[in-house]
């Protein structure tokens, strides 16, 4: 535990869009301090001159420097997450790891085991859980206002074209990216798991419509399954949408009514018709991250950093624990193993 009057010292590995987002949220938090940045690239390529803090090209360099660090935020390409988390934990640092925690369940399990062994906290980043519609629907499910869950349909229809899959990028490369469900839609699979639990009896169909030249995996898929807790569900997804994102939505058909949460990243309640229930006015959702031509998930990373601070100062439990991060990896891995 860190003393109440001490700032939590963070280092961020990976200085792309997400890494800079983490850095910004750390700097804005009054109880946090950004003490180092790490990236394999030359700092001149990264546009990080404004941070005025030490820069290293590996976790080893950071550790060997002797600089004091409490937490390492891992914002590097997906394929490095597990390996770098293990390195950081071996150095007795707490770890914040962006989604996905790993590209294989086995590697995620290794990371969790290491965290337990080293007595360090491991935070999985699933910031979409903090959006007002997500908080609202979680309460609706847990309170029983929906009654028995019959069907859940998750639709994720985004545009990812050559503006995103650039030849010099790790995006689209199987070993570093993992696949469409890992990089683009794991946040929404996490929300589904958070609400309804694990899945079984999975069936799937995949296709690569217009990314044969730019990715090493599918761009579209239909997935159907049963929920272990009851009810059935499906995920329909594509990155072959022309020019711009269409939607990410979740439709729930239940005993006491129906709900649809939609928008580009499940950021608004589009339909709510439930027995003996009047829809409240929810707080506005933060605007989405704007990655050039692309929008990602809702901008809730400040909640992630706040939770890290609260946990390390003994004020709160972890809101997204590592076992939940592992389950998302496990579910995606089982879906992809049907190919």
Order of alpha helices (4+ residues) and beta strands (2+ residues): beta-alpha-beta-beta-alpha-beta-alpha-beta-alpha-beta-alpha-beta-alpha-alpha-alpha-beta-beta-beta-beta-beta-beta-beta-beta-alpha-alpha
